[in-house]
Amino acid sequence: MPQLDRITQDPSVMGDKPCVRGLRVTVGMLVAQVGAGRGIYELLGDYPYLEREDILQALRYAAWPICLQ
């Protein structure tokens, strides 16, 4: 698995869903936003506490199981 040090899972945060740096921003939410056509810089404008690498790692995390097939 690639280095994904910004993706965390904690049962007390968002029901143990994969999140970015322990924040209440889930990988699924970011992937859905990108899938809906939102760009990385649009997301950074909407969520100023995120960094570009947070979004990139969320996308890598979501794509990882696909790479194994």
Wavefront OBJ file of the C-alpha trace (Angstrom):
o trace
v 0.000 0.000 0.000
v 1.329 3.467 -0.779
v 2.155 5.783 2.099
v -1.138 7.162 3.367
v -0.123 8.871 6.585
v -2.935 11.440 6.365
v -5.755 8.887 6.300
v -6.978 7.855 9.750
v -9.683 5.640 11.184
v -11.032 6.082 14.691
v -14.244 4.523 16.035
v -15.065 7.810 17.802
v -14.765 9.915 14.618
v -17.379 9.534 11.871
v -18.189 5.956 12.858
v -14.712 4.603 12.013
v -14.921 5.727 8.369
v -11.585 6.653 6.791
v -11.006 10.364 7.436
v -8.372 12.954 6.667
v -6.032 13.607 9.611
v -8.670 12.739 12.208
v -10.926 15.527 10.966
v -14.607 15.000 10.253
v -13.864 14.951 6.534
v -14.266 11.466 5.134
v -12.488 9.946 2.182
v -15.903 9.076 0.742
v -17.073 12.686 0.870
v -13.972 13.927 -0.937
v -14.171 11.195 -3.580
v -17.856 11.953 -4.146
v -17.073 15.655 -4.581
v -14.348 14.933 -7.134
v -16.652 12.456 -8.882
v -19.275 15.197 -9.128
v -16.795 17.354 -11.021
v -15.337 19.502 -8.266
v -11.659 20.286 -8.620
v -9.011 20.010 -5.942
v -8.622 23.775 -5.696
v -12.385 24.238 -5.346
v -12.353 21.792 -2.443
v -9.423 23.603 -0.851
v -11.447 26.826 -1.067
v -14.437 25.170 0.600
v -12.345 23.426 3.264
v -9.442 25.781 4.047
v -8.160 23.473 6.797
v -7.364 20.791 4.193
v -4.164 20.635 2.194
v -3.685 19.475 -1.384
v -1.923 16.305 -0.218
v -4.922 15.445 2.001
v -7.154 15.254 -1.068
v -4.591 13.394 -3.147
v -4.117 10.782 -0.434
v -7.890 10.372 -0.085
v -8.092 9.630 -3.808
v -5.163 7.188 -3.582
v -6.795 5.468 -0.627
v -10.074 5.068 -2.514
v -8.312 3.762 -5.627
v -6.069 1.283 -3.809
v -8.522 -1.694 -3.774
v -9.124 -1.226 -7.506
v -5.398 -1.523 -8.172
v -5.382 -4.969 -6.564
v -7.869 -6.435 -9.038
l 1 2 3 4 5 6 7 8 9 10 11 12 13 14 15 16 17 18 19 20 21 22 23 24 25 26 27 28 29 30 31 32 33 34 35 36 37 38 39 40 41 42 43 44 45 46 47 48 49 50 51 52 53 54 55 56 57 58 59 60 61 62 63 64 65 66 67 68 69
